[in-house]
Amino acid sequence: SPMPKNFADAGYYTLFAQTSKRDSYRLCALASFLGMKDSFGWEDIPQLLPYQDKAPFGYDYDALMFAADKIKNRKEKNFFAMVFTGITHEPFARTLPQFNKYEGDDWDSGFKNTLAYADWSIGEFLNKAKEDGWFDNTIFIFLADHTSGAKTDSLYDKFRIPMVMYAPKILPAVRRNITVSQLDLAPTIYALTGINVPYTAFGRNIFDNSREEERFAFVSEGVNIGLITPKGAVRHSGKQLLGVEPVQEDFDASAAGEKLQALDKAAYTLLKENR
């Protein structure tokens, strides 16, 4: 049940763009296969600024401005777009002199400098959306794909990523402390847009306030799998429990382990049988 096709069938313009090369993880090919009308990689995106280094995964500002132009010039009323950026991925590249705020060759300095550029790029992107007239009716979702430089081996540290949903004309400002994951994005986006089609997902609508204590993040860690819940987390090899991280005294690690194995088996079976 590919989201791009469902949105295209609902009359949306659909777009995928990535700052890395088109063949990176075959994402452009995958996006097209799933129904994206347009998909672009680094080769398609003009360089707009005089960067100091050649970034290994492209430039956020260039890709965001490129996507904004495609959105502005669309024929369809609505759009569904994903831009995959990479400037904050190591090895870190110098971008523009004004963002070299931290000196040194250490990891923290490199990350913070690229983060400053990424933050500025997002600001310019939002400003362009306002100038072009599609800011007010758009829901922006900013999400990391993974952590970097986790300080401990805790599943909570290794899988805690930032996510911001920004739509000041649509969504009230609120910070929620609940357990969600990338698997929850599909149900949430369908609910926000009102597109009512059959689809498959392990996740739940983030805005569904019922049974919040039952929320979980189903994660993979190499060959091992993990389940993160509000009460605690478990790590499993598929054959045996490898670790337990209780957060609350009433955390039932055995039940969490069984749920984790059930999810893993369900995912394997559904993918293997394509259903």
Beta strands, then each sheet from edge to edge (+ up, - down):
strand 1: 12-18
strand 2: 38-40
strand 3: 78-84
strand 4: 140-143
strand 5: 163-166
strand 6: 217-221
strand 7: 224-228
strand 8: 232-236
strand 9: 241-246
sheet 1: 2+ 1+ 3+
sheet 2: 4+ 5-
sheet 3: 6+ 7- 8+ 9-
end
